[in-house]
Amino acid sequence: MQVNGEQVTLETPVSVADYLEAHGFRAERVAIELNGEIIPRDKCADAMLDDQCVMEIVQFVQGG
């Protein structure tokens, strides 16, 4: 799987929500693009990741 341009190995398929939580992301502060499509926050628990996925995580930060 590719996340933000880097290869990542998944032990088993996992949901986007579980991946975010396991890697310290706060779901309310990120936008997810999975295989070229934006994933709505309320669908992150249903969207599954596998070794063929390409995911971009954009994290919102405060300040200027």
C-alpha positions, -999 to +999 in steps of 0.1 A: +000+000+000+011+035-006+004+063+020+015+099+011+039+086-014+056+060+008+052+022+007+036+007+038+030-029+045-003-040+060-004-072+080-042-076+073-069-055+056-079-026+079-104+002+077-093+038+070-107+048+105-086+021+122-055+030+103-058+066+112-063+058+149-034+034+149-011+060+134-021+089+157-043+109+133-074+126+146-101+119+120-117+153+124-084+170+114-077+150+082-090+146+047-086+113+030-082+105-007-083+068-014-075+055-048-083+089-063-116+095-045-123+116-014-136+095+015-163+113+036-155+111+073-187+092+080-175+065+055-140+060+070-151+030+091-165+013+060-136+020+036-112-009+037-075-007+029-054-035+013-020-038-002-032-024-036-045+009-021-031+044-026-040+068+002-033+104+007-038+119+042-040+157+044-038+170+079-052+203+088-031+225+111-039+257+129-019+288+125-004+307+096 
